[in-house]
C-alpha cells in the first residue's frame, strides 16, 4: 500500500530528510499526517506492507487549475494580474510530474515496507524566479499583485531525496527552468 503524502507534514520550513520534525500548520498537512499514521498503524498491527511518499509541490502538464503555476500561466496568457501571496521570495523545491511518476513507480517496486520517502525536484526556486522563467518563455511581463502571506503557507521547501536515491534509485531529472516552459506549452495548447 502506497500512502501519498506531502511536504506539508513538515510545517512552515520543509527542508531536509524524512527525520525532520513533523509540524503541519494547515489542515491539508494535518490530514495527510493523520493518513500516514493510519496506514502505518495497519502496517504495525496487521502486517500490511506500507510505504509513504511525501511529494514536494508537483507541477507540469495536467496540473490542477487551482494550483499556483497553473493560475500564473493562465493569468499571463490572458493578460490578467497574478496574485503573489507574500514577498515572492519563498522557495519551493518543485517536482516535475514525470519525475514524480517515475519515483512513485520505482517506490512501488523497490521501496522498503514501513518506510517514508521524500520525492522532490532537488532545485529550489523562488516564486518570483518561477514567474521570471514563465515571463521569458511567454515573452511578456506578468502583472504581479503582491498580497499578504496566507496563514499556513510554507516559507521554504526542498526535499532531501538521499533515502529514495539509496533505496530505489530516485534522481529528479527535470529542473524548473525546463519544466515550467513544458507546462506553459501544455496550457497554451488547451486554449486553442
N, C-alpha and C positions, 0 to 999 in steps of 0.2 A: 504494500500500500504506500503510495507516494502522497504525502501531505504537502500541498503547495502553500507556502507561507510567504513572508515579506520582510524586507529590511525594516519595516515599521515596528517590528517587535523590539528593536534596539532602542528606539526613542529618538530624541532630537538629533543626536550625533550617532549615526550608524556607520562607524568606521572600525575596521578590524576584523577579527576572525569570529568563529562561532562561539567562542568562550566569553565574548563581551557580555556585560551586564544587560539584562533584558528589562527595559523601562519604557514600554509603549506609552505615548502621550496623546493618542487619539483612539476612537472606538474601533477603527479598522485594525490597528495594531493589536489592541486588546483581544478582539475576536479571533484574529489569526493565531495569537499565542495560546488562547484557550483551545483552538482546534488542534494545535501541536500537542498540547498536554493531553487532550482526549485520545489522540492517535497513539501517543507513547504509553498511555495507560493500557490500551488494548495490547500493545507490544509486551509490556511487562506482565500483565495479568493473564493474557490469553495466548501469548506467543505469536501474535500477528506480526509478520515481517513489515516493518515500517521505516520509511526514510522521510525526513522533512527537508524541503528545499526552500531556502529563503531567496526569493527573487529581489533584485535591485533595479527598480524603475525600467520596465520593459518598454521599448519603443520600436517603431518600424512600420512597414506596411500592415494594414488592417488594425492599427491601433484604434481603440475606442474613441469616439468623438468627444467624450468628456475629459480626456487626458490632455495634459499641458501642451505637448508638442503638436498634437492634432489641432488643438484650438489655435495655437500660434500660427501654424501653417495656413489654416483656413482663414484666419483674420488677415494675414499678409496677402493671400491670393485674392481676397475681396476688398483690399484696401481699408480694412477696419482696424481700430486700435487693439493692441494686445494688452491684456491686464497682467501685470507682473506683481505678484504679492511679495512685499519686502523690497530689499535693495537690488535684487537680481544677482547678488554675489554669492548666494547659497549655491553649493555644488552638489552634483549628483554623479555617481558612478553608473551612468545609464547603460542598459544592456540591450543590444540589438536582438531582435526576435529570433533570427537564425541561430545566434549563439545560445539563446535561452532554450530553444527547441532541441538543439544538439546536446546541450548539457543535461537536459531533462531525460532524453532518451538514453544517454550514457549512464545517468544515475539509475534509471530503471534496471538496466542490465548489469551494472557493476558496483553500485554504492553498497555500503555495509548497513545491514539492518540495524536499527536502533540509533542511527547517526543523523545529525543535522548538517546540511551543507549550504554555504552561500553560493549563489550564482550571480555574478555581476560582470560589468563590462571592462573593469580594470583601468579605465581612464576617466578621471574626474573632469567635469566641465561645469562652469557656472551657467546659470540661466541666461545671463547677459551674453556670454560667449556662444551658447547654443543659438540664441536669436541671431547673432552675427553670422554664424555658419549658414543659417537659413537665408539671411539677407543676401549673402554672397551668392548662394545657389539660385535665388529668385532674381537677383539683380535690382532689388529695390530696398529701401529702408523701411523698417517697421515703425508704426506709430505706437510708441510704448507709453502705457499709462501705469505709473507706479502707485500701488495701493498698500495699505498697512499689511504686515505679515498676518497670515491666518493662524489662529490658535491651533496647535497640534501639528503644524508643518515641521518637517525635518529641516535642520540647517545644513548639514553635510552628510552625504552618504558615499561610501566607497567600500566595496566588498573585498575582503581578503579571501581569495579563492584557492589558497595553498592546499587546503584539505581536499577540495574537489579535484584539484590537479593531481594530487598524490593518489587518491582512491580510484578515480576513473578517468583521468587524463583531460579534465576540462581546461581549455585555454580559450578565452574570448578572442575572436578574430576580427571583429568589425568595430572600429572606434567611431566616435560621434561625427568626426569630420567626413567619414564615408557614409555612415548610416543615416544621418539626418537628411542628406540630399536624396537618398533612396526612398525615405518616407515621403518627402516632398513630391517626388515624381509619381508615386502611387496616388497621392491625394490629388495631384494635378489631373491624372487620368480619370479620376472619379467625376470631375467637373465637366468632362466632355462626353 
